[in-house]
């Protein structure tokens, strides 16, 4: 049995679905950031699978380049998200997103 594109896409869909469920159901800001990262990893798996299996005879690095762009965006998102979480904790003494209705002191 060989591993085909279907297996990678199923894995990608599962990762994205778990991340979506977690991001929508959690109230902890750090858990939401982790779930967004999980969603981005699902997208990376799909990009690399399409890059590998669409034209199998030609070595294309387009999927890898897109994956690097997604990783770069994820790093920026994590930095900005953690800065927001630190500011929220300093103001409210909690990282519950239910208390983040306003950032005024």
N, C-alpha and C positions, 0 to 999 in steps of 0.2 A: 504494500500500500504506500503510495507516494503522497506527500503533502502538497496539495494544490492551493490555488488562490482562494478557493472556498473556505478552507480552514483558517487562513489568515484573516479573511473578511469576517468570519464568524467570531474569531478572537477580537478583532477590532470592534465589532458591534457590541460584544459583551462588555469590553472595557468601557466603551462610550456609554452604554446603558447604565452600568454600575455607577460611573461618574455622574451622569445626569440625575439618577435617583438620589445619590448622596448629596449633590449640590442643592437639590430642591427640598430635601427632607431634613437636613442638618440645620441647627441653629448656631453652632459654634463656627466662628469665622475661619479658624485655621482648618477645620475639617472641610469647609466649603472650598478653600484654596486647594487642599489636597485632592478633592474630587474634580476640580477643574483641571488640575495637572493630569489626573487619570484620563479625563476626556481627551486632552491633547495627545496623550500617549496612544490612545485608540486611533486617532487621526494619523499619527505617524506610522503606525502599523499598516493602515490601509494605503497610505502613500507609497510605502516601500513595497508592499505586495503588488500594487498596480505597476510600479516601476519595474519590478522583476518579471512579472508574468505577462505583461501586454506584448512586449517584443522580446521573446526569450533568447533569440540568436544574437542580438545586439546588446552590448553592455551600455546601458544608459544610467547616468548618475543624476538624472533630474529628480527622482524620488529622494535621493540622499540630500540633494541641495534643498529641496522643499522641507525635508525633515530638519535640516540645520536651521532653516528659517523659523520653523515651528518651535524648536528648542530655544532659539533666541527670544522669540516672543514670550515663551513660557518663563524664561528667566526674568524678563522685564516685568511681566505680570506678577511674578512672585515677589519681586522687590517692591513694587508699588503696593501690592496687596498687604505685605507685611508692614510697610510704613503706615498704611491706613489702620491696620489692626493695632499697632503700637499707639497711634494717636487715640484710637477708640478706647484702649485700655487705660491710657493716662487720664482721659476725660471721665469715663464711666466706671472704672475699676472692674470691668467685665468685658468679655469678648463675645457676648451674646448679640447676635445680629438684630434681635428684637428691640434692643435698646439703641440701635444706630439710626433712629429716625431723624435725628438732627445732630449736627456736630457742634452746635453752639453750647458753650459751657454752662 
